[in-house]
């Protein structure tokens, strides 16, 4: 990969960079390093934070009128959660959206109330450079005698090093050498990619979270169709390589993985299933496990789980299996039951604990035979137990483009004066809050309390509501990031507009509404309907969730 800093920062191309003193005399870097040295070599001298600081200085002092997204277009392909910083959260609330934030110039950012431009820019730029930093591979352990493509049945101790001369390697270590050769097989097959194909490989084919083709096209200054053609050609090349005789050891490894994993396996187990999974492939500069993920038939990665098929479908089948039992099963019984879904015994407990709704229940609620006299269970419509509902079936919860579920809160006078914010149990379970629990989370406005006693509630948001100039009747959307930070986005109340536009606004969508059919597709996606559905199915889902305001607007 030969991209240098000026390839990623367009203003450096049209500035007289030689006169920018901040770039010169950097110890360990040659003259004109910003246009001659590949970025991974720059990051070996200047770490991501130092490079982020430097670019912030340039943006503020030399390009104050340039939009943030034009200074570093790679921000358009960044997951906003990767820049999870309190200052960024404040700026994001001010801008109203990720793209709105990237459209602001450094000068405009500095003019925003409560926004500190330099820390925001540094956090944003650093997040991009962290993503581009070479990943450290785990140390390579000494080889042991074990089957190549199967589980280790018995550990075998290594003989003392001084007793094994190089020319006396025992025969049983030959298969281990085959394992070591797999990364070399891959590197030999994909070591000649051109720069654009390499970028597509990193950001589309072998990425945990593939970038949008249009965003990647902006980064490379090409038409999106070029990105799509490059990806199609690379995937075709990958398929042809897998069919070659020399790929046989790799295909045998894939077969062993599918035989071992069952319906679901934690990501950590997948990454460590073979020692070489953690190595970086020299040809692609990605960990080998990402290459394996892209070629593992039928499996997809969802957060911390690798699942055969769709994780939401497997979770729903798990909930239905437990809920349909005549009596609440004990934990051992529940673990045995989910084995019928293809979940292996060694990960069954982890899987059971990972299902959002079940995770919110105490273990005793599963293991106690009777919770009410006569063994009757408290069931909700749809087979849900204990008053808890799946977040996809929870009123005012909507899946946003970042993949997270956000709760819409319609701001009331009580909220503005410091009152608590009640949370639906389905959303509380989604963010990991359990009955009887109290905890504190960070936010752009300081720490906020979460608790679930008589009902789940969020503490006062008065300071945040004041900072975003919220009024009674406006809306805020809430979620927790993976790092446990409360994110709050404010949407002023709609002034006029047709009913379709108002319905879209209630699910957090503010772009022009287009046709009613397009609006229905947007709303269907945001309430968790993945396949194309008709209007009757959408209205049925809204009735099931209890979204009466949306039903009224959509008829």
N, C-alpha and C positions, 0 to 999 in steps of 0.2 A: 504494500500500500504506500503510494508516494504522495498523498495529499499533504500539503504544507499549510501553515496558518493562513496565508493569503488566499488559498483556495477556499477556505471555509469562512473567511471574513472579507466580503467583497470590498468594503471601504479601503482595505489595505491595497487593493489593486489600483484604485484611482487616486490615492493619496501619495504624496512624495514621502514615502515611508522613511527614506534615508535621513530626512530632517526631523523625524520624531525621536527625540532624545531618549524617551522611555524604552525604545526598542534596542538601542545601541548599548554596547559594552555590557552585555549579559555574560557573566562568568560561565564558562563551559559551553557557550554557544558561538558559532562562527559569525562572521559578518553576513548580513542579509539572510540570517537564519529563517526569518519569517516567510521567505519565498524559495528557500533552497532545501531546508531540512524537513524530512517527513515528521508528521506530528508526533508519532510514537517516540521518536528520538528526542523531540523537544520535551515531551512529558517525562522523560527519564532524567532531565536536568531541572526543569521547572515543573513542580507538581501541579495538579489540576487547580488547586486553590490559588497558587501563585500566578498561574496563567489567567485564571479568572479575574484576579486583582488587576493584572496588567491590562486586560481587555477593557475592564471597567474604567480604568484611567484614560484609555484611548477614547472610549465612547463618550465620556463626559467632557474631556478637555479638547478633543479634536473633531468629534462628529456629534455634537449635541442635538442637531436637527434630524439625525438618522433614526428611523424606527428601530426599536430593539431587535425585532425579527429580521431587519435588513442588515444589522451589524453582524449577527450570527444566525443565518437562516436555519442552521441545524436545530434551533429552538422549536421550529415548527414540527419536528418529528420527535420532540421530547415529550415523555409522559409528564404532565404537570405534577404528579406526585413525586417525581424524582427531584423536583425543586421544592420539597416540602420544608419551607422555612417560614417563620412567623412574619418576617417582613414581606416575603413574596405573597403570603396569604392576604395581608392587608392590601397590597397593591392589586391583587387579583380581585378582591372584593370591590375596590374602587373602579377597576376597569370593566368589571361585569362578566368577563369571559377570558379564556386563555388567549384567543386571537386578538381580543381587544387590548390586552396587556402588551402583546408583542407589537401592536400597531402604534403604541406610544413612543415618542422619542425620549431621549434622556432628559431633555429640557422639560417636556410635558410631564414626565414621571416625577421630576423634582417639584413641580407645581401642585401635585396632588396633596390634599390635606392628609396628615398623619403618615405620609409615605416618605421613607428615606431612600433616595434614589440609588446611592452607591451600594449599600448592603443588598438591595434588591437585584441590581445588575450583577454584583459579584456572585450571589447565590445562583442566579440563572446561568451565567456563563460557566461557573464551576461545575454545575450539574451536567452540562453538556460535555465538558472535558473529562469529568469522572467517567461518563459513559464511554468515552473514547480511549480511556487509559487502558494499557495492556493489563489483562487480568492475571493475577498471580496463580500459577498452578500449584497444587499441593505437592509437598516433597514426595519423591518417588521412593516407595518402600522397597526393601530387598526382596527379590523373588523367592517364592517358596514353591515346593512341589505340590501342585494341585491340578484338578481337571481344568482344561482350558475354557470350555464353554458350558460348564455346569457348576452347581454349588459345591462348596468344599465340604466333603463328608467328614474328614478328620484333619485337624491341623498337623502339619509335618514340620518339625523344627529344622532350621538350617544347620548344616554341619559347620564347625568352626572354620573361618575363612582361611586360616593357614593350612588346613588339611585338603583344600580343593584347589588344585592348580588349574590354570586357565584351560589347558589342553585336556583336562580330565573331567569336564562337565558331564554328570551322569545323564543317561538317556531320558529319565523322566522329566528333565528340565527342558527338553526340546519343545513340547507344547507351549510352555511359558514363553519361549522365544517367538512362537507364532502370535501370541497375544501382543507382544511388544512390536511385532511387525505391522499390526493393523493400522496404527496412526501413520506409519510410513506408506502403507498402501494408499491411504486417503490422500496424503500429501503428494504422492507421485501422480495421482489422478487429477488433482485440482490445483497444482502448483503454478499453472500457466495462465491464470485468469487475468484479463485486462482490468484496469482500475475500476471502470464502471460496473463490470460484472462482479468484481470483488465487493464493491459497495452494496450491490443488490444481494449478494450472498450474505453479507453481514447483517443487513437491515431488513431483509425480507425472508430469505429461505432458511437461514440458520439463526434466526433471532427468536427469543422467547416471546417478544411482543412486536410482531412485524410492523414496520412503519407504513404509513399510508403512501401509495405510489405517487400521488400528487405532491406530497410533502417532500418525498425523496427526489422527485423530479426538480423541484425548486432548488434543493441543495446542490444538485449536479447541473443545474441550468440546462435541462433537456425537457422534451415533451413527455408527459406521462406515458404515452404509448411506447416510448423507448424503454422505460422501466419495465413495462409489462412484457415487451418482447424479450428483453434480457432475462427476466425471470423465467419465462416459458422455455427459453433456450437452455438455461442452466438446469431447470428441473428435468428437461428431456435428456440432457447430458448425464445427470445423476441416475436416471432410470436405466440408461444404456450401460453405465458403469456397473450398476448392480447386477446386470445380466451377464457380465463377463466372467470367464472362469477364474480370473485372478481375484475376484471379489468373493469367492466362496467362503474363506474364513470369516469375513465380515457378515455374510448372510447367515452363517451358522451361529454367530453371536446373536444376531437379531432373533433367530428361532429360539435360542435358549432364553432370551429375555422375555419373549411373549409366553413361553411355557412356564416361566417362573413368576411373573407378576400377577396374573389373574386379572380381575376386573379393575382393580385400583391399587396403586402403590404410592407411598409418599415420595415426593420429588427427591428427598435426600437419599433414599435407598436406590433410586434410579441412578443418581449421579455417582454413587459409590459402588454400583453393582460390579464394576470392573475398575481396576486401578487406573487404567489408561483413560477412562472416561474424564478424569480431571485434568488430563494434560491439554496443553494448548496445541492445536494443529497449526503448524508453521505456515501452511499454504493459505489458510483462511483467517488465522488469528482469532479463533474462537475456541472455547473448550470443546473437547471431542464429544462430550455428551450432547451438545446442541446439534451436532451432525447426526448423532444416533437418533435423537428425537425427531429430526426431519425425515428419517428413513424408516422409523418404526411403524409398521402398518397398523392402522386402526386406533392408535393411541394419540391422545392430545394432552397437553399440559395445561392445567387450570390452577394457577396459584401454586400451592404446596403439594398438589396431587397430580399424578399421571394416571389418566383414566382411559379405559377402552370404551370409546363412544363419547357421550355427553355427560358431564358431571352432574348437571341439574336433573337429568333423567334418572341417574343412579341414586342421587340423594332422595328424589321423590319416591322411587321404588323402595328405598330403605325406610323412609317415614311411613309409607303405606303398609309395609310389611309389619313394622312394630305396632302401628295403630290398629291393624286388622286382627291382632291376636285377641282371643277370647278373654284372656286376662293379661294384665301388664306383665311382660316377661321379666325374669331375673336377668341380670347382666350376662351370666353364662349362656342362658337361653337366647338372649338377643344376639350374642356373638355367634352362636351356632346357626341362628336363623339367617343372618346376613351372609353366611357361607353359601346359601342357596343362590345368592346373587353373583357368585363368582369372586367374592372378596376372600382372600386367603387368611387362614387363622392367625398368622403371625402379624398381620396388620389390621385385623378386624376391630380391635378395641380402638386403635387410632382412628379408623374410619368412622366408627360409631360416634366418637367424640368430635369429629370434624363436621358432622352434619349439623348445620346451624340451629335448627329448631330443637333437635335432640340434645345439642350441647347446652342449651339454655336450661334444661331440666336437671334437677339434682339426680344423682345416681339412684337415690332411694326411690325416686318416682318411677324408675324403670324396674327396680328390683323388688318393690313392695307388692305382694300379690293383690291386695285390695286397698284402694284409697278411699272408698266410700262403703258404707254398710251394704252388704249383699254383693260386693264385688263390682258395683256399677262404676263406670269410668265417666269422667267429665269430658265429653267429646264435643268438638266444634264441627260445624258443617265442613264437609270435605275430608273428614277423617282425622282432623287435627286434635291433639289431646292437650289437656291442661290449660286451655285458654290461649295457647301460643299458636301463631300462624306464620306460615312461610312469608318472607318479605315480599315475594312476588305477588302474594295475595293480600297484602296489607295496604289499606287505604292511604293515599297521599304519598306512597313510596314509588320512586321512579328511577329506572336504571339510566344513568347519563352516559355520554359517549366515552367517558374515562373508564367505563366498566363497573363503576360502583353504584350502589343503590343510595339515593339521597331522599331524605324525608322533607316534604314541603310543610312548613309551618306558616299559617296565615296569622300575621302579626295582629295582636289585640292590644287594647289599652293596658291590660294586666301585664303583658310581656314588656311593654315600654316602661312600666313602673317597677320592674324587677321581679315579676312573678315567675314561678317555675314553668317549664315547658313540658307538658305531658308527652310521653312517647308511646306509640303503639307497641304492643308486646312483640309483634313480628319484627319491627325495626330494632327494638332493644336486643332481641336475640341475635339479629344480624350483626350488630356491632359488638357482640360478645358479652353483653351484660346479662348476668344470671339473677334469678329471684333471690332476694336477701342480700344482694351485693351492694357495696358502696365503693366508688372510686373517683379519682380526679383525673381529668384530661387537660392537656394544654390547648390553648386557642390563641388567635391573634390578639385577643383582648385579655389575656391572662388565663389562670386556671378556672375550670368550670367543673362542678360536681355532677356525677351520675349516680343514681340510686334506684333500687327496685325493692320496695317494701309493699305498701298497699297497691302501688302501681309503679311502673317505670317512669322516671322523670329526669329531666335535665335542669340543672340549676339556672340561675338568672343569667340572661344574655343582655342585660340592660346596657352595659358598656359597649358591646359590639353593635347593638341596634342603634345606639346614639352615634357611633362613629360612622355608620353607613347611612345616617339620616333616614332611618326606617320610619314609616308612618303607619298608623292603624289602617289595615286593609292591604298593606303591601305583603310581600312573601319573602321568606328566607328558606334556603335549602341547606340541609345539614347532612354531614357524613363524617366518619372517622377514617383517617388515612391508615395505611398499614403500620405506621409508626405510632399510632394512637393519638394523633393530633386532630382536634375538632376543626373541621373546615366549614365555613359559613359563607354562603353566597346570597346576596340581596337582589331582589327583583321588585322594582316599584310596581304599584298596582296599575292595571291597564286602564287607560283613559279612552273609552270608546272602542272601536274596532268591531269586526263581525264576530259571531259566536265561535267560528272555527279558530280564529286567531286567539281569542280569549281562552279556548280550551288548550291550545298549544302552550300558551303562557303558563297555565296551571301545571304543566308537566315540565316546565323549565326551558321551553323552546321559544326563542324570540326572533328567529329568522322569518322572512316572508312566508306566509302559509302555503302558497301554491294552491293546488286543487284540493277539494275535500278528500279525494282518494289518497293524495300524498300526505295530507295531515293525518288521516286515519292510520297510515303505515307508521308514521313517526310515533303516534300515541301507542300503537300496538307494541312497537319495539320497547318503548319506555315502561310498559307494564309487564314486560317479560314474555311476550308472545314472539317466539323466534321464527316460526314458519309464516309465510304469507297467509293472512287470514282475511275473511270478509267482514263486513260491517256487523252482521249478527254475532259473530264470534267475539269481536271487540266489545260490543255492548254487553254480551254475557259476562265477559271477564270483568268489566267495570262494575256490573251488578254484584258479582261474586266478591269483589274487593270492597264494595260500599262507596265507590266514588260517585256520589249523587250529583255533585257539582258538574262533573264531566258529562254524566248522563244527560243532565238538563241541557247543557250546551250542544251536545251532539244529537239530541233527539232520540 
